[in-house]
Structures are given as structure tokens and as C-alpha cells.
Amino acid sequence: MSVFKAPVRYFLGSMTPHGYVGTEHTLYDPQDGWYAYLLKGGAGTGKSTLLRRLYTAVGTEDPLAEVFCCSSDPSSLDAVRLPARKIAVLDATAPHVVEPQYWGAAEQPLPLFQCLDRRVLQPLLPALIDLFREKRELFEKARQQLSAAAALIADNCRIEQDNIDFGKIDRLERRLAQTEWDAETESGTCAVRFLSAVTPEGLLTFYDTVQALCPRIYVIEDEYGTSARYLLQRLQTAALSDGKTCIACPSPLFPQDGPEHLLLPASGVAFLTSNSLHKVDFPVYRRIHASRFIDTAYIQRKRHRLSFCRRAAADAITEAVNLLEAASAVHRTIEAHYGTAMNWDTYHALSDSLISAL
């Protein structure tokens, strides 16, 4: 599989220790004049193909367009967002289900499932039941592996946290905020985007998105993550207080714990966390080493435990990736079954009508 390329791309969501966590409900705001087209159809009904066609037809004309890849198959698309038109088109089926709230006024479902021939599908039902069961079991095993990895990493974070000079981080945050942006009177806004995801191809991060949006990139080198997380939370709070627009990018292992990366496109600056799980290995504006905030002598005494947890977490993530790869293979079989039942003439008529409307 090859990852879908676009100037600005994210993942719509990711498998996490809590199961799938997504951002689909944040892509459009009816109260701000947005309109959403919700693609409704199962595997193999051409949702990703339609999103590709739509992006090629109209997305490349929007300099602010955002493309959202599928974490289960990074070559597939889950959504396209067009801020210049205030339009979002998204795969609104499981696991990222979105239902219309304001039928016709703010959302329009596109029923791709109507292109399926039930007479072809019904004899396949026993096979489909087995395939869907196998896929669910593989996803659950992957979730368990990620949960184990997160627990091991969290143990290392606790060791680091006990020895951090938070005052040093606070002083650095104030210097960075004063240097990188000017304060405004109104409160800022923050969007949540998955820049990283656990996929069948590994733990992927779309660094090219950061490079496209932010010419100045700060990298926080923090193997254990606690110093970086605290600094980014402080920077996010300061930026919002100063009226800035932020993009907060959570970790797929700790999606509820604040940003792992923080982007401020209007200010042209980004702050990324780098460690052995996702190394930032390209030239950047400045690197900040977390060791400056930590009692390194204490960390050295704990090095064997820290190293064991780090290796075990990496092994658990690798196993999760392998399980997601197996689930992806099962999904492709499901898609093939549904593809045999599709009326592609009806599908193309629906697709053409959407693209013409845009």
C-alpha cells in the first residue's frame, strides 16, 4: 500500500488503547456556515475513490484544503475538507459515524449503499459474518497491544515526571511565546488533528504537513514524553490566551493527554515531539533537549528499567501493527465481496452529481 499524498493531510483518527478515536465530528460547523456531504456505504462501495476524485476536481483549487487518510489503510481517504467553500465531504460510516442533525440545511447524506444488489450479497452472508468477526477480533487484539505499550510508556513517564524542573519549562514557554507570536485581545481557537496514527505500515507521522504549514519547526527531544507534553500544554494555553489559532495533534497512544505536536500555521511555527517511536530526522529551526529539565543522575540510575519498558513498548506496538496489517487483509476480502454487488453505473451517477454540485 502507498500512502495518499496531499500538501496538507492528517488521519481522521487512529486505533488507540481505548479503541478507535476520531475527529470526524470536528470537521464542519453548521453554525459557521459549513455544509457536509456524508457518504453512507459499507466496504467496497467506492467512498475513498469518490473522495479522491473530489479532491482532484476541486480540492487542489483550495489552498487550505485538508485531506484525511484512513489509519487502517493510509492509501485510502476518509474525508476532504474545503475551508474556502466551507464544505466537508466525509466517510460517515463506522467506525467514524456521523449522522445528520440538520437534514438538507447543513448536511446531505449520499446513499452509496443504494448501489448494492441485495441478490448478489445475500448468498455471501455466511462468509461476510465470519470475515467481520475475524476483523473485529484482530482489531481488539491490536487495541490490547497498544494498551500494553501505553502502560509501559506511562511507567517511564512517571519516572521522568518525578525529576522534572517544571520551573525551567515555564520560563522556556514564556520566552518562546514572547518570541514567536504577538498577543491579541480576542481568545484563540484550536482544532484537533491526528498528525500521527498507528497503521498497518507502522506508526506514521505526516511531517510533510508540518513542513508545508510552518517554516519554523521546534523539536523537543524527549524519549519519555512528559517534559514535551507539559511544555506543549503550556504553549497551547498561552497561544489561545493570546488569540492564536492552533492545531493540537494528540498522540495515538495517549489521545486524551494533550498535544504531542502543536502547530500555529498563521504564526508559521510548529512544536514537535521526537523520540525513538517517531524520530524527527530532518533539518529543523531548533532542537530542545528534555535532559535540560531533568535530574539526569536519577534517570541514569533507572536506566535499566527505563530501557526495558521502552523496548517492551516498541515490541507491543510492532505486534499491534502486524495485527492491523492482518485486519487490513481481511478488509480487502470484504471489499472484494461487496464490489461484486455494486451497480457501478448508479455509483458513477451519484459521484458525478456530487462533483458537479461542487
Buried (B, 14 or more C-beta within 10 A) or exposed (E): EEBBEBBBBBBBBBBBBEEBBBBBEEBBEBEEEBBBBBBBBBBBBBBBEBBBBBBEEBBEEBEEBBBBBBBBBBBBBBBBBBBEBBBBBBBBBEBBEBEBEEEEEBBBBBEBBEBBEEEBBEEBEEEBEEBBEBBEBBBEBBBBBBBBBBBBBBBBBEBBBEBBEEEBBEEBBEEBBEEBBEEEEEEBEBBBBBBBBBBBBBBBBBBBBBBBBBEBBBBBBBBBBBBBBBBBBBBBBBBBEBBBBBBBBBBBBBBEBBBBBBBBBEBBBBBBBBBEBBEBEEEBEEEBEBEEBBBEEEBEEBEEEBEEBBEBBBBBBBBBBBBBBBBBEBBEBBBEBBBEBBEEEBBBEBBEEBBEEB
